[in-house]
Amino acid sequence: MRRSVLLPSLGSLCLAAALAFAPGCSGSNQDEDGKIVLEFWTIALGDAFADYINGMIADYEAQNPGIRVEWVDVSGGEVAEKFIAALVAGDPPDLANVYDLPRFLEYDVLSNLDSLVTDEERDRFLPGFWRGMGQYHGANYAIPFYASVNMMWYNKEIFAAAGLDPERPPTTMTEMLKMGRIIHERTGKYGVSWRLHPSLVGPPWVLLRQEGIWPLFNEDRSRTTINNPQALELFESWIDAYKHGAIPPEALAAASRDEVNWFIEGRAAMLPFSGGWITRYFDKSFEGKVGMTSHPRGALGLVPGTSQVLVVPRMSPHREEAVDFGLFVTSPRYQLEFCSYVAILPTTKEAAADPFFSQPPRNISDEANQISAADLPNSFVAAPPDTKSWSRMEDILYEEFAKAMGGQQSAQEALTRVERKWNHLLRFTAL
């Protein structure tokens, strides 16, 4: 059973406890030689990129002989809970790549980086990414690590079998759903490989953002504006697509990377909300079937993008050093090196302008990444609203949208219930 609207989550209680009872810092964090020790967390980079990370750390330590960096690589499914546990224990890492920022931003456990970074250092980054995932009530709490701008993959064989032109993929979200229905009707395959869950790539609020149905709250965040005709029309279009086989039935309860597997297995013809990184899962025979194109546009006319981020806990006794190392990790040199190993994008202006992203592609991964890179100027950062209780609000939106897609209620009933529950939470958090 999912948690009640009225009750804070266990993670929220733990964060509140961390603020109330944990010490103001996690100790001196110095080794026997008197060096400052910075604990640095990444997410699932150890297997493939250990040489890169260790080389970068060695370079930093050589330039900063009074500092030693301890690197800890955490699996993606564990990082948020481990970060909470470290906060509660009063011994968090000094610099960490974390997910699920809203619940940390709400409880003020992260350092305000606007006060720790100079204007010159801030100007190094692409503006949309600096004021992106870590934005909360007018301040920035995260260093943009690396970025992704969505593109779309599609299966040319399935397009041809459905009587669609394999060289003319959809250019709009509406056209994508329409083609998805045609594909299912004519081939029995699913049209769009997509998953609904809010922690994943295409949650309902991102669909709303793409269509320009934004913001979701009034100016003082005292009530939501989500229950409107434009949102209703959008929800009904996705519910209709789901009912007519344009989307796999498992979309309502999909787990991490399921949508990639459905696409590679040939169960679905199109994979939006993705990037070149998925090529690591392709074999040569499958590469010959796939086409790639820019992500279909909604009414906003922009493509969703996101970034991994680095945060500095307020409890760290070495916040200035941690920020300095974070800026080193995200400097143009190391961003470009990282991008040469995997199909990701930089968050700095200098790296984004590098000829690397326009040179002849070495492989299909490079080709896909160049499509994403070309849309950097046409992207928006898919950052959640910076309102209190957003994590719970996102759960509510998922739950009600899923019920509507499953035929348990209408789209209008779903929106009405979301509006009522969100407004209740807004009143509750204002007390």
C-alpha positions as CSV (number, residue, x, y, z in Angstrom):
1,M,0.0,0.0,0.0
2,R,1.3,3.4,-0.9
3,R,1.7,6.0,1.9
4,S,-1.1,8.3,2.9
5,V,-1.4,11.8,1.6
6,L,-1.4,13.1,5.2
7,L,1.7,11.4,6.4
8,P,5.3,12.4,5.7
9,S,7.4,9.6,4.2
10,L,10.0,7.8,6.3
11,G,12.7,9.6,4.3
12,S,11.2,12.9,5.2
13,L,11.1,12.0,8.9
14,C,14.7,10.9,8.7
15,L,15.7,14.2,7.1
16,A,13.8,16.2,9.7
17,A,15.6,14.2,12.4
18,A,18.9,14.9,10.7
19,L,18.3,18.6,10.9
20,A,17.1,18.5,14.5
21,F,19.6,16.2,16.1
22,A,22.7,15.7,13.9
23,P,25.8,17.7,14.7
24,G,26.6,20.8,12.7
25,C,29.4,19.1,10.8
26,S,30.6,15.5,10.4
27,G,34.0,15.9,12.1
28,S,37.4,17.1,11.0
29,N,37.7,14.5,8.2
30,Q,41.5,14.6,8.2
31,D,43.9,11.7,7.8
32,E,47.0,10.9,9.8
33,D,49.1,13.1,7.6
34,G,46.9,16.1,8.3
35,K,45.3,16.1,4.8
36,I,41.7,17.1,4.4
37,V,39.7,14.0,3.3
38,L,36.8,14.6,0.9
39,E,34.4,11.8,0.5
40,F,33.0,11.7,-3.1
41,W,30.0,9.6,-4.2
42,T,29.1,8.7,-7.8
43,I,26.3,6.5,-9.0
44,A,27.2,3.2,-10.8
45,L,30.3,4.5,-12.6
46,G,32.8,2.1,-11.0
47,D,32.5,-0.8,-13.4
48,A,33.0,1.1,-16.7
49,F,34.7,4.3,-15.7
50,A,37.0,3.6,-12.8
51,D,40.2,4.6,-14.8
52,Y,38.6,7.9,-15.7
53,I,37.4,8.7,-12.2
54,N,40.7,7.6,-10.5
55,G,42.7,9.6,-13.1
56,M,40.7,12.7,-12.5
57,I,41.1,12.3,-8.7
58,A,44.9,11.8,-9.1
59,D,45.1,15.0,-11.1
60,Y,43.2,17.0,-8.5
61,E,45.3,15.6,-5.6
62,A,48.5,16.5,-7.5
63,Q,47.3,20.1,-7.8
64,N,46.0,20.2,-4.2
65,P,48.5,18.3,-2.1
66,G,46.7,19.1,1.2
67,I,43.6,17.1,0.0
68,R,42.9,13.4,-0.4
69,V,39.7,12.3,-2.1
70,E,38.0,9.0,-1.1
71,W,35.8,7.8,-3.9
72,V,32.7,5.7,-3.1
73,D,30.6,4.3,-6.0
74,V,26.9,3.6,-5.1
75,S,24.3,1.6,-7.0
76,G,21.5,3.7,-8.5
77,G,18.8,2.0,-6.6
78,E,20.4,2.7,-3.2
79,V,21.9,6.1,-3.4
80,A,18.9,8.2,-2.1
81,E,18.4,6.0,1.0
82,K,22.1,5.7,1.7
83,F,22.4,9.5,1.5
84,I,19.5,9.9,3.9
85,A,21.2,7.4,6.3
86,A,24.5,9.3,6.1
87,L,22.7,12.6,6.8
88,V,20.9,11.1,9.9
89,A,24.2,9.7,11.1
90,G,25.8,13.2,10.8
91,D,28.5,11.8,8.5
92,P,27.4,12.5,4.9
93,P,29.8,12.6,1.9
94,D,31.3,16.0,1.1
95,L,30.3,15.8,-2.6
96,A,27.7,13.4,-3.9
97,N,25.9,12.6,-7.1
98,V,22.3,11.9,-5.9
99,Y,18.8,11.3,-7.2
100,D,15.4,12.5,-5.9
101,L,16.5,16.1,-5.2
102,P,13.1,17.5,-4.1
103,R,13.0,15.7,-0.8
104,F,16.5,16.9,0.1
105,L,15.9,20.5,-1.1
106,E,12.7,20.7,1.0
107,Y,14.5,19.9,4.2
108,D,17.5,22.3,3.6
109,V,20.2,19.7,4.0
110,L,22.2,20.9,0.9
111,S,24.5,23.9,0.6
112,N,23.3,26.9,-1.3
113,L,25.9,27.0,-4.1
114,D,25.1,30.6,-5.2
115,S,26.8,31.7,-2.0
116,L,29.8,29.4,-2.6
117,V,30.5,29.9,-6.3
118,T,31.7,33.1,-8.0
119,D,29.9,34.7,-10.9
120,E,32.8,33.7,-13.2
121,E,32.5,30.1,-12.1
122,R,28.7,30.1,-12.4
123,D,29.0,31.6,-15.9
124,R,31.0,28.6,-17.0
125,F,27.8,26.5,-17.2
126,L,25.0,26.6,-19.7
127,P,22.3,28.8,-18.0
128,G,19.5,26.2,-18.3
129,F,21.6,23.6,-16.4
130,W,22.9,25.9,-13.7
131,R,19.4,27.0,-13.0
132,G,18.1,23.5,-13.5
133,M,17.7,20.4,-11.4
134,G,19.0,22.0,-8.2
135,Q,16.8,25.2,-8.4
136,Y,14.7,25.8,-5.3
137,H,13.0,29.0,-4.3
138,G,15.3,31.2,-6.3
139,A,18.7,29.6,-5.4
140,N,20.8,26.8,-6.8
141,Y,21.8,23.8,-4.7
142,A,23.5,21.5,-7.3
143,I,26.5,21.6,-9.7
144,P,25.5,20.2,-13.1
145,F,27.6,17.1,-13.6
146,Y,26.7,15.8,-17.1
147,A,23.6,16.2,-19.2
148,S,21.2,14.3,-21.5
149,V,18.9,15.8,-24.1
150,N,16.2,13.4,-25.2
151,M,16.1,12.0,-28.7
152,M,14.0,9.2,-30.2
153,W,14.9,5.7,-31.6
154,Y,12.6,3.8,-33.9
155,N,12.5,0.4,-35.5
156,K,12.5,0.8,-39.3
157,E,11.4,-2.8,-39.9
158,I,8.3,-2.3,-37.8
159,F,7.5,1.0,-39.5
160,A,7.7,-0.7,-42.9
161,A,5.6,-3.7,-41.7
162,A,2.9,-1.1,-40.6
163,G,3.0,0.6,-44.0
164,L,4.7,3.7,-42.6
165,D,7.7,5.3,-44.3
166,P,10.8,4.3,-42.3
167,E,12.5,7.6,-43.3
168,R,9.7,9.7,-42.0
169,P,9.5,9.3,-38.2
170,P,7.1,11.5,-36.2
171,T,8.0,15.1,-35.5
172,T,5.3,15.8,-32.9
173,M,4.0,14.0,-29.8
174,T,0.5,13.9,-31.3
175,E,1.9,12.3,-34.5
176,M,3.9,9.8,-32.4
177,L,0.8,8.6,-30.6
178,K,-1.2,8.4,-33.8
179,M,1.6,6.3,-35.5
180,G,1.7,4.2,-32.4
181,R,-1.9,3.2,-32.8
182,I,-1.4,2.4,-36.5
183,I,1.5,0.2,-35.7
184,H,-0.4,-1.8,-33.1
185,E,-3.5,-2.1,-35.4
186,R,-1.4,-3.4,-38.3
187,T,1.4,-5.4,-36.7
188,G,0.3,-6.3,-33.2
189,K,3.5,-4.5,-31.9
190,Y,3.3,-1.7,-29.5
191,G,3.9,1.8,-30.9
192,V,5.7,3.7,-28.1
193,S,8.0,2.1,-25.5
194,W,7.2,4.3,-22.5
195,R,6.9,4.0,-18.7
196,L,4.8,6.1,-16.4
197,H,6.4,5.9,-13.0
198,P,7.4,9.3,-11.6
199,S,11.0,8.3,-10.8
200,L,11.6,7.4,-14.5
201,V,12.0,9.1,-17.8
202,G,8.6,10.3,-18.9
203,P,6.4,11.1,-15.9
204,P,3.0,12.9,-16.5
205,W,4.3,16.3,-15.3
206,V,7.0,16.2,-18.0
207,L,4.3,15.5,-20.6
208,L,2.5,18.6,-19.3
209,R,5.7,20.7,-19.5
210,Q,6.3,19.6,-23.1
211,E,2.9,20.9,-24.0
212,G,3.4,24.2,-22.3
213,I,0.9,23.4,-19.6
214,W,3.0,25.1,-17.0
215,P,3.4,26.2,-14.2
216,L,1.3,23.8,-12.2
217,F,0.7,26.2,-9.3
218,N,-0.4,29.8,-8.8
219,E,2.2,32.5,-8.1
220,D,2.4,32.0,-4.3
221,R,2.1,28.2,-4.6
222,S,-1.0,28.2,-2.4
223,R,-3.1,26.1,-4.9
224,T,-2.6,24.1,-8.1
225,T,-3.8,25.0,-11.6
226,I,-3.4,21.5,-13.0
227,N,-7.2,20.9,-13.4
228,N,-7.6,22.7,-16.7
229,P,-8.9,21.9,-20.2
230,Q,-5.4,21.6,-21.8
231,A,-4.3,19.1,-19.2
232,L,-7.5,17.1,-19.6
233,E,-7.0,17.0,-23.4
234,L,-3.4,15.8,-22.9
235,F,-4.3,13.1,-20.4
236,E,-7.2,11.8,-22.6
237,S,-4.8,11.5,-25.6
238,W,-2.4,9.3,-23.6
239,I,-5.2,7.3,-22.0
240,D,-6.7,6.7,-25.5
241,A,-3.3,5.6,-26.8
242,Y,-2.8,3.2,-24.0
243,K,-6.3,1.7,-24.5
244,H,-5.6,1.1,-28.2
245,G,-2.2,-0.6,-27.8
246,A,0.0,2.3,-28.7
247,I,1.7,1.8,-25.3
248,P,2.6,-1.5,-23.7
249,P,0.3,-2.5,-20.8
250,E,3.3,-2.8,-18.5
251,A,3.9,0.9,-18.8
252,L,2.0,1.5,-15.6
253,A,4.3,-0.5,-13.4
254,A,7.6,-0.6,-15.3
255,A,11.0,-0.8,-13.6
256,S,14.3,0.7,-14.6
257,R,15.2,0.3,-18.2
258,D,12.2,-1.9,-19.0
259,E,11.3,0.5,-21.9
260,V,14.8,0.0,-23.4
261,N,14.3,-3.8,-23.2
262,W,10.9,-3.7,-24.9
263,F,12.4,-1.7,-27.7
264,I,15.4,-3.9,-28.2
265,E,13.3,-7.0,-28.0
266,G,11.2,-5.7,-30.9
267,R,8.0,-5.4,-28.9
268,A,7.7,-1.7,-29.5
269,A,8.5,0.5,-32.4
270,M,9.5,3.8,-30.9
271,L,11.6,4.8,-27.9
272,P,11.4,8.5,-26.9
273,F,12.7,10.0,-23.7
274,S,16.1,8.4,-24.4
275,G,19.6,9.1,-25.6
276,G,22.7,7.6,-27.2
277,W,23.7,5.8,-24.0
278,I,21.4,2.9,-24.8
279,T,23.6,1.8,-27.7
280,R,25.6,-0.2,-25.2
281,Y,22.8,-2.7,-25.2
282,F,22.6,-3.0,-29.0
283,D,24.0,-5.9,-30.9
284,K,25.1,-5.5,-34.6
285,S,22.0,-7.1,-36.0
286,F,19.8,-4.7,-34.1
287,E,21.8,-1.7,-35.1
288,G,20.8,-2.3,-38.7
289,K,17.1,-2.0,-37.8
290,V,17.1,1.2,-35.9
291,G,16.6,4.8,-37.0
292,M,17.3,7.8,-34.9
293,T,15.8,11.3,-34.9
294,S,15.2,14.4,-32.7
295,H,12.7,14.0,-30.0
296,P,9.1,14.8,-31.1
297,R,7.9,18.2,-30.1
298,G,4.9,19.2,-28.0
299,A,3.3,22.6,-28.1
300,L,6.2,24.1,-26.2
301,G,8.5,23.3,-29.2
302,L,11.3,22.3,-26.9
303,V,13.0,18.9,-26.1
304,P,13.2,17.6,-22.5
305,G,16.7,17.4,-21.1
306,T,18.1,16.6,-17.7
307,S,21.4,16.5,-15.8
308,Q,23.1,14.5,-13.2
309,V,24.1,16.7,-10.4
310,L,26.6,17.0,-7.6
311,V,25.6,18.3,-4.2
312,V,27.4,19.4,-1.1
313,P,25.7,18.7,2.2
314,R,25.5,21.6,4.7
315,M,27.0,19.3,7.3
316,S,30.2,18.9,5.5
317,P,33.1,20.5,7.4
318,H,34.9,21.2,4.1
319,R,32.2,22.8,2.0
320,E,34.6,25.2,0.2
321,E,37.0,22.4,-0.7
322,A,34.1,20.2,-1.8
323,V,32.8,22.9,-4.1
324,D,36.2,23.4,-5.6
325,F,36.5,19.7,-6.3
326,G,33.0,19.7,-7.8
327,L,34.0,22.5,-10.1
328,F,37.1,20.5,-11.1
329,V,35.1,17.4,-11.8
330,T,32.7,19.4,-14.0
331,S,35.3,21.5,-15.8
332,P,35.3,21.4,-19.6
333,R,38.4,19.2,-19.8
334,Y,36.9,16.4,-17.8
335,Q,33.4,16.7,-19.2
336,L,34.8,16.3,-22.7
337,E,36.8,13.3,-21.7
338,F,33.8,11.7,-20.1
339,C,31.7,12.4,-23.2
340,S,34.3,10.7,-25.4
341,Y,33.7,7.5,-23.4
342,V,29.9,7.4,-23.3
343,A,27.0,9.1,-25.1
344,I,26.4,12.0,-22.7
345,L,26.5,15.7,-23.0
346,P,28.4,18.4,-21.1
347,T,26.8,21.2,-19.0
348,T,29.5,23.8,-19.7
349,K,29.5,26.3,-22.5
350,E,33.1,25.6,-23.6
351,A,32.7,21.9,-23.7
352,A,29.3,22.1,-25.5
353,A,31.0,24.3,-28.3
354,D,33.8,21.8,-28.8
355,P,34.3,20.4,-32.3
356,F,34.0,16.9,-30.8
357,F,30.2,17.2,-31.2
358,S,30.3,18.0,-34.9
359,Q,33.1,15.7,-36.1
360,P,32.3,12.6,-38.2
361,P,30.8,10.1,-35.8
362,R,32.9,7.1,-34.9
363,N,30.0,4.8,-34.3
364,I,26.2,4.8,-33.8
365,S,26.6,6.1,-30.3
366,D,28.4,9.2,-31.5
367,E,25.8,9.7,-34.2
368,A,23.0,9.5,-31.6
369,N,24.8,11.9,-29.3
370,Q,25.2,14.4,-32.0
371,I,21.5,14.4,-32.5
372,S,21.0,15.2,-28.8
373,A,23.8,17.8,-28.8
374,A,22.2,19.6,-31.7
375,D,19.1,20.1,-29.6
376,L,20.9,21.5,-26.6
377,P,19.8,25.1,-27.7
378,N,16.3,23.8,-28.2
379,S,16.0,22.0,-24.8
380,F,14.5,22.7,-21.4
381,V,15.7,21.1,-18.2
382,A,13.0,18.8,-17.0
383,A,13.3,20.0,-13.4
384,P,10.4,19.4,-11.1
385,P,8.5,22.3,-9.5
386,D,10.3,23.7,-6.5
387,T,7.4,23.4,-4.2
388,K,7.2,21.7,-0.8
389,S,6.0,18.1,-0.7
390,W,6.6,17.7,-4.5
391,S,7.8,14.1,-4.0
392,R,4.4,13.2,-2.6
393,M,2.6,15.3,-5.1
394,E,4.4,13.4,-7.9
395,D,3.3,10.1,-6.4
396,I,-0.3,11.3,-6.3
397,L,-0.2,12.4,-10.0
398,Y,1.2,9.0,-10.9
399,E,-1.4,7.1,-8.9
400,E,-4.4,9.0,-10.3
401,F,-3.1,9.0,-13.9
402,A,-2.4,5.2,-13.7
403,K,-6.0,4.6,-12.4
404,A,-7.3,6.5,-15.4
405,M,-5.2,4.7,-17.9
406,G,-6.3,1.4,-16.3
407,G,-10.0,2.3,-16.8
408,Q,-10.7,2.8,-13.1
409,Q,-11.7,6.4,-13.5
410,S,-12.0,9.1,-16.2
411,A,-9.3,11.6,-17.0
412,Q,-11.5,14.3,-15.5
413,E,-11.9,12.4,-12.3
414,A,-8.2,11.9,-12.1
415,L,-7.5,15.6,-12.5
416,T,-10.1,16.5,-9.9
417,R,-8.6,14.1,-7.4
418,V,-5.1,15.4,-8.1
419,E,-6.3,19.0,-7.6
420,R,-8.0,18.2,-4.3
421,K,-5.1,16.2,-2.9
422,W,-2.5,18.7,-4.0
423,N,-4.4,21.6,-2.6
424,H,-4.7,19.7,0.7
425,L,-1.0,19.1,0.8
426,L,-0.3,22.8,0.1
427,R,-2.5,23.8,3.0
428,F,-1.0,21.2,5.2
429,T,2.6,22.3,4.5
430,A,1.7,26.0,4.9
431,L,0.7,25.4,8.6
